Amino acid sequence: IEDGLRHDKWCAMMWPRLRLLHDLLGEAGSLWVTLDDNEIHRARAMLDAVFGEQNFVATCIWHKNFSPKPSAKFFSEDHDYLLIYAKRKDEWRPNLLERTQDMDARFTNPDNDPRGPWTSGDLSARNYYGEGTYPITCPSGRVVEAPPKGMYWRVSKTKFEALDCDGRIWWGEDKNNQPRLKRFLSEVKAGRVPQTLWEYAEVGHTQDAKKELLSILDFASSDDVFVTPKPVALLTRILELATTEHSIVLDSFAGSGTTAHAVLAANQRDGGDRKFILVECEDYADKLTAERLRRVING
């Protein structure tokens, strides 16, 4: 930290690599960068310059620690970032994640609708809508004079009447409630849209990563253990969102080899033929990075 040029040196090291990665990336490809608070704002500036700020997709937060660090002087730093850029954002979309059992459990069919299970959604919204203020008469005869204060019906009166005729409005068991919109399970997306907050319960934490490494490799002492490995679950999530079964995955800072480990696991899981390319020039490239993959491949 006494080195006043440390940020300049980091940028000088990263700039040509980012240029090369941009050139190597396929037109339908995406770049995922994990880093902490030390350089994220400088990384954003460089990536905007190299990829074009119009190709910035999102910044995700990885909750990497499952317990606070008592030794922290100010705050326990419990998260890292994932910067996501597309080569061509107008053509790139992330894959959907699998729907969870909890998501599907919200859909029921209390009125035996032949279209199957459904859930209800609020018909009012805060955004101004010119045709969104009108009275509604419930089947019971009760008149709802207007949407809740400060809100608007999200559809016009004509659209509402069409939805009601199609049996897509839920009035409650007594036909007297404020109307809600029925959303059928058969009509929702086949998966779930990824969110920018990644909890360790889904994508692992740093302790998971070290345990995975120790279960594969033998270290003479704890000092030899790789300091900042990533959990396989984290890279698995990235592969789920960013790859097809035939993708080529390049990790230009391979570290402990978690990316390749996750690629191998993904291929085993779905029968894909993803390929990985690792780049690592530190002295552990063979004895740690490559050796981990040899052992994973050999079971």
C-alpha positions, 0 to 999 in steps of 0.5 A, a space after each residue: 500500500 506504500 506503492 503510490 503507483 500500485 493502481 497505475 501498475 495494475 491498470 497497465 497490466 490489465 489494459 493489454 489483457 482486456 484488449 486481447 480478451 475483447 479480440 478473442 471473444 466471440 460475437 455472442 460471448 460475454 466477459 465475467 470479472 470477479 474483483 473486490 473494492 480495490 480496483 472495481 471503479 478502475 476496472 469499470 472505466 477500462 472495460 467501458 473503454 475497451 468494450 464500450 459502455 453500451 455493452 455493460 450488462 450488470 454488476 452482481 454482488 457475491 456474498 462470499 463470507 458466511 460470518 463477519 470477521 471480528 478482526 476487521 478494523 472498520 467493516 467486515 468485507 463480506 462481498 466481491 463483485 462480478 462485472 459482466 460485459 457482452 461483446 454485443 449486448 444487443 444480441 446477447 442474453 443470459 440463460 434463464 435459471 431453473 425454476 425452484 420448487 418454492 416458485 412453483 408451489 405458489 401456484 394453486 388452482 382453487 377454482 379448478 380453472 381448466 388452464 391449470 395452477 395459477 397465482 394472482 398479482 396486483 392490478 394496481 401500480 405506482 407508475 402513471 397510466 393515462 387510462 388507469 383510473 376508473 371505477 370497477 364493479 365487483 360481481 357482488 355489486 360492490 363498486 371499487 371507485 378507483 385504484 388505491 390512493 397514489 396508484 393506477 390500474 395497470 390496464 385500461 378499462 377495455 383491457 380489464 373487461 376483456 381479461 374478466 371475460 376470459 376468466 383472468 380476474 380473481 375476485 376472491 371466494 366471495 366475489 367481493 374483493 379488489 380484483 387481482 390478475 390471474 397468472 398461469 403457471 403454464 404461461 410463465 417463463 420456463 426459467 427464472 431471470 437471474 438477479 444481481 444479488 448472489 447469496 452464498 447459500 446458492 453459489 458458495 463462499 470462500 470456506 467452501 472453496 478452500 475445503 474443495 481445494 483441500 479435498 483434492 490436493 495435499 498441502 505441506 502447510 496451511 501457508 501453501 493453500 491458495 489464498 483466494 480460490 473461488 467455489 465451484 458453485 460460483 463458477 457453475 452459476 456463471 456457466 449456467 448463465 453464460 454458456 451453451 453445451 458447446 461453448 469455449 470458456 477462457 479464464 485468463 487468470 486461472 488461479 487454482 483452476 476452479 473455472 475448469 473444474 466447473 466446466 468439467 462438472 457441467 459437461 458431466 452433468 448435462 453431457 455437453 462438450 464445453 472446452 476450457 482454456 486456462 492461462 496462468 504464469 505463476 509458479 503454481 501453474 503446474 503443481 497446483 492449477 494443472 494438478 488439480 484438474 488432473 486429479 478431477 479428471 481422474 476422479 
